[in-house]
Amino acid sequence: MTESNIAVEQSLRFEDGKFVQNDIALENSINIPTSGPHFHEVLNQHQLSLVHDKPNELQMNLGKLCNLACHHCHVDAGPKRTEIMTWEVMEKVLSWAKEANIERADLTGGAPELNPHFRQFCDALIDLGIEITSRCNITVLFEKGQEDLAQWYRDREIRLVCSLPCYTEDNVDAQRGKGVFDKSIAGLQLLNKLGYGKDPKLSLDLVYNPGGAFLPPAQMSLEEDYRRMLGDNFGIVFSNLLAITNIPINRFAHALKRDGELDDYQHLLVSNFNESTVDNLMCKSLINLDWEGRVFDCDFNQMLEIPMSGGEERYLWDIKIDQVAGAPIATNRHCFGCTAGAGSSCGGVLAE
């Protein structure tokens, strides 16, 4: 029996004439919603299933070290975190990616640039013909030792996805810390001077996160507001705006629970379930890795320690790419955050 078959048998059951995933049981101590229906129940009501396609992308968390400690961060990243992907793990990832013909790499953190092997790893990925997206918090451009980072990015034409949860100082500093807005504006202006957001080869996407327990507004109209406000006030241009829903786990879930809003927020997500988002969920087309090289269905499942397909803990180099397609995706109540309203993924909305 293959590893893939083991994972399927552990994660699927037969109900109403078809196979559906069970939600993965989690310990009560984990910050996650505990009220309302389970995600698999709603999928079954809509006669939907959620399984992997053949993956063409690796999404990799290079470590939880970050120069910021944002309130909405589901990674619980910060300046005191010590988890960092080693070069030994990176070498194993590179070998696997080459054999599997992976096309894209999405590098996250923390601040991925603070990994001491970040630049060497990126150059190795580029040598394999893999397109890189780096999720940059902008302020890292001004960290000690990173003074040449913007030019380094420009020389390699690496796509940047930069978090800017609002176009006003009060809202950004409230989420991310005092002074972050001013540094972010200065960083975006620097990137613009180098051609980011202007040259089609230098993609600069911005990320909006709601500042509270509500869904993002329509991405298209919000993008128009961003372009007007950032352009008129600071002369900033960018490629696209990505509106991403805050997922109720870890630091954000803790804040919701503290304020008595966790159940209400979960009800909001469930009541806005949109079945048209399911086919476009990012978990279907990628493999997510943590800093140790363990595999997960998505970044949120990684933070909840839910192994890929809800099976046994495995590392990327323990699996074959042809074992992934058709394997189930592990779910729990937090998954409603990706399917509410227009949907949410690391690439923005999933359905207009």
C-alpha positions in Angstrom: 0.0 0.0 0.0 1.5 3.4 -1.0 1.9 6.4 1.4 -0.7 8.2 -0.7 -3.3 5.5 -0.2 -2.7 5.4 3.5 -3.4 9.2 3.7 -6.6 8.8 1.6 -7.9 6.1 3.8 -7.3 8.0 7.0 -8.9 11.2 5.7 -11.9 10.1 3.6 -15.2 8.5 4.5 -18.3 7.4 2.6 -21.4 9.6 3.2 -24.6 10.0 1.1 -23.2 8.0 -1.7 -19.8 9.6 -2.1 -16.4 10.1 -0.5 -16.0 13.2 1.6 -13.2 14.4 3.8 -13.5 14.5 7.6 -12.4 17.6 9.4 -9.2 16.9 11.3 -9.6 16.7 15.0 -7.5 19.3 16.9 -6.6 19.8 20.5 -8.7 22.3 22.4 -5.7 24.3 23.4 -5.2 25.4 19.8 -6.6 28.8 18.9 -9.2 28.0 16.3 -13.0 28.4 16.1 -15.0 25.6 17.9 -18.5 26.7 17.0 -20.7 26.1 13.9 -20.6 23.4 11.3 -17.4 21.7 10.2 -16.1 22.5 6.8 -16.5 19.0 5.4 -20.2 19.1 6.3 -20.8 22.2 4.2 -18.8 20.8 1.3 -21.0 17.7 1.4 -24.1 19.7 1.4 -23.0 21.3 -1.8 -21.8 18.0 -3.3 -18.2 19.2 -3.4 -14.9 17.5 -2.6 -11.5 18.9 -2.0 -8.5 17.1 -3.3 -5.1 18.0 -4.8 -4.4 18.5 -8.4 -0.8 17.8 -9.6 1.2 20.5 -7.8 3.3 23.0 -9.8 4.2 25.3 -6.9 6.0 25.0 -3.6 5.0 27.5 -0.9 7.9 27.6 1.6 8.1 29.2 5.1 11.8 30.0 5.5 11.4 30.8 9.1 9.4 32.6 11.7 11.9 35.3 12.4 10.5 38.7 11.5 11.3 42.4 12.2 7.6 43.0 12.9 5.0 41.3 15.1 1.7 42.1 13.4 -1.7 41.6 15.2 -3.2 39.7 12.3 -0.2 37.4 11.7 -1.3 33.7 11.6 2.4 32.6 11.8 2.9 34.3 15.2 6.2 35.6 13.7 8.4 38.1 15.5 11.9 39.4 16.3 12.4 36.7 19.0 11.5 33.7 16.9 14.4 31.3 16.2 12.9 28.8 13.7 15.0 29.1 10.5 15.2 26.8 7.5 18.8 25.5 7.2 20.8 25.3 4.0 20.8 21.5 4.4 17.0 21.5 4.1 17.1 23.9 1.2 19.4 21.6 -0.7 17.0 18.7 -0.3 14.1 21.0 -1.5 16.1 22.1 -4.5 16.9 18.4 -5.5 13.2 17.5 -5.1 12.0 20.5 -7.0 14.3 19.8 -9.9 13.1 16.2 -10.2 9.5 17.2 -9.9 9.8 20.0 -12.5 8.3 22.6 -10.1 7.5 25.8 -11.9 7.0 28.4 -9.1 8.2 29.0 -5.6 6.3 31.2 -3.1 8.7 32.3 -0.3 7.2 33.4 3.0 8.1 33.9 6.7 8.3 35.7 9.0 10.4 37.9 6.8 12.0 35.4 4.4 14.8 37.8 3.7 16.1 37.4 7.3 17.0 33.8 6.6 20.8 33.9 6.2 20.6 31.6 3.2 17.7 33.5 1.5 19.7 35.0 -1.4 21.7 31.8 -2.1 18.4 29.8 -2.1 16.8 32.2 -4.5 19.7 32.1 -7.0 19.6 28.3 -6.9 15.8 28.3 -7.6 16.4 30.7 -10.5 19.1 28.5 -11.9 16.4 25.7 -12.1 14.1 28.0 -14.1 11.7 28.4 -11.1 9.8 31.7 -10.9 10.0 33.2 -7.4 7.4 35.2 -5.5 8.8 36.8 -2.3 6.3 37.9 0.4 8.0 41.1 1.6 6.8 43.3 4.5 8.6 46.3 2.8 10.1 47.5 6.1 12.7 44.8 5.9 14.4 46.8 3.1 15.7 49.1 5.9 17.0 46.5 8.2 20.7 46.4 8.9 22.5 44.4 6.2 19.5 44.6 3.8 20.4 48.0 2.4 21.0 46.5 -1.1 18.0 44.2 -1.0 15.7 46.3 -3.3 18.4 46.4 -6.0 19.1 42.7 -5.5 15.4 41.9 -6.1 15.4 44.2 -9.1 18.4 42.5 -10.7 16.7 39.1 -10.5 13.2 40.4 -11.5 11.7 38.6 -8.5 8.0 39.2 -8.1 7.2 41.0 -4.8 4.0 40.7 -2.8 4.1 43.4 -0.1 1.7 43.7 2.8 0.1 47.1 3.2 -3.2 46.5 5.1 -4.4 50.0 4.5 -3.5 53.3 2.7 -3.8 55.3 6.0 -1.2 55.7 8.7 -3.5 55.0 11.7 -4.8 51.7 10.4 -1.4 50.4 9.3 0.4 51.3 12.5 -2.5 49.9 14.6 -2.1 46.5 12.9 1.7 46.4 12.4 3.3 48.8 14.9 4.2 52.5 15.3 6.2 53.9 12.4 5.5 51.0 10.0 3.4 53.0 7.6 6.1 55.6 7.0 8.7 52.9 6.4 6.3 51.1 4.1 5.7 54.2 2.0 9.5 54.9 1.8 10.1 51.3 0.8 7.4 51.4 -2.0 8.9 54.7 -3.3 12.3 53.1 -3.4 10.9 50.1 -5.3 9.1 52.4 -7.8 12.4 54.2 -8.5 13.9 50.9 -9.4 11.0 50.1 -11.8 8.8 47.9 -9.6 5.2 48.5 -10.4 6.1 50.2 -13.7 8.1 47.6 -15.7 5.9 44.6 -16.5 8.9 42.4 -15.6 9.0 43.9 -12.1 5.7 42.9 -10.5 4.8 44.7 -7.3 1.5 43.5 -5.7 0.1 44.9 -2.5 -1.9 42.9 0.1 -4.9 44.3 2.0 -6.0 42.6 5.3 -9.1 43.8 7.1 -8.4 45.6 10.4 -11.0 43.7 12.3 -13.6 41.0 12.3 -15.1 41.6 8.9 -14.7 40.5 5.3 -12.6 42.5 2.8 -14.6 44.8 0.5 -14.7 44.2 -3.2 -11.1 43.8 -4.4 -11.5 45.8 -7.6 -13.1 48.8 -6.0 -10.6 48.7 -3.2 -7.7 48.6 -5.7 -9.1 51.8 -7.3 -9.0 53.4 -3.8 -5.5 52.3 -3.2 -4.3 53.6 -6.5 -5.9 57.0 -6.0 -4.8 57.5 -2.4 -1.2 56.2 -2.8 -0.8 57.9 -6.1 -2.2 61.3 -5.1 -0.5 61.4 -1.7 2.8 59.7 -2.3 3.3 59.2 -6.0 3.3 55.4 -5.6 2.2 52.9 -8.3 1.8 49.2 -8.1 0.8 46.2 -10.2 -2.2 44.6 -8.4 -4.0 44.7 -5.0 -4.7 41.3 -3.4 -7.5 41.3 -0.8 -7.0 38.5 1.7 -9.4 37.5 4.5 -8.0 37.2 8.0 -8.1 33.5 9.0 -9.2 32.9 12.6 -6.3 30.9 13.9 -3.4 31.7 16.3 -2.7 35.4 17.0 -5.8 36.7 15.3 -8.1 34.0 16.8 -6.7 34.8 20.2 -7.5 38.5 19.7 -11.1 37.6 18.6 -11.5 35.3 21.6 -10.2 38.0 24.0 -12.7 40.5 22.6 -15.6 38.0 22.5 -15.9 38.1 18.7 -14.6 34.6 17.7 -18.0 33.0 17.4 -19.5 35.9 15.6 -16.7 36.1 13.1 -16.9 32.3 12.5 -20.6 32.7 11.9 -19.9 35.5 9.4 -17.5 33.2 7.5 -19.9 30.3 7.4 -22.9 32.3 6.4 -21.0 33.8 3.5 -19.7 30.4 2.2 -19.3 30.6 -1.6 -19.2 27.3 -3.4 -17.8 28.9 -6.5 -14.5 29.5 -4.7 -13.7 25.8 -4.0 -12.3 24.9 -7.4 -9.8 27.8 -7.2 -8.5 27.2 -3.7 -4.7 27.6 -3.5 -4.3 24.3 -1.6 -5.3 22.3 -4.7 -2.3 23.4 -6.8 0.6 23.7 -4.3 2.5 21.9 -1.6 3.3 23.9 1.5 6.5 23.4 3.5 7.6 24.6 6.9 11.1 25.6 7.9 12.0 22.0 8.6 10.8 20.7 5.2 7.6 19.1 6.5 4.7 19.1 4.0 1.2 20.6 4.5 -1.8 21.4 2.4 -1.6 25.1 3.1 0.1 27.7 5.2 -2.8 27.8 7.7 -2.7 24.1 8.2 1.0 24.3 8.8 0.5 26.7 11.6 -2.1 24.4 13.1 0.3 21.4 12.7 -2.1 19.5 10.5 0.1 17.3 8.2 -0.6 17.0 4.5 -3.9 15.1 3.8 -4.3 14.7 7.6 -2.0 11.7 7.6 1.3 11.1 9.2 4.1 13.7 9.4 6.2 13.6 6.3 9.0 15.6 4.7 9.0 16.8 1.1 11.7 14.3 0.1 9.6 11.5 1.5 6.9 11.9 -1.1 6.8 11.5 -4.9 5.0 14.2 -6.9 2.8 11.6 -8.6 1.4 10.6 -5.2 -0.1 14.0 -4.6 -2.8 14.4 -7.3 -6.1 13.0 -6.0 -5.0 13.0 -2.3 -7.5 14.7 0.0 -6.9 18.1 1.6 -7.2 18.2 5.4 -9.8 20.7 6.6 -11.3 22.2 9.8 -13.4 25.2 10.6 -10.8 27.8 9.7 -11.2 26.8 6.1 -14.3 28.9 5.9 -12.0 31.9 5.8 -10.9 31.0 2.3 -14.4 30.4 0.9 -16.3 33.3 2.4 -17.6 36.0 0.0 -15.3 36.4 -3.0 -12.9 33.9 -1.4 -9.3 34.4 -0.3 -6.0 33.0 -1.2 -2.4 34.2 -1.3 -3.2 35.5 -4.8 -6.2 37.5 -3.7 -9.9 36.8 -4.3 -11.1 33.6 -6.0 -14.5 34.6 -7.4 -16.0 38.0 -8.2 
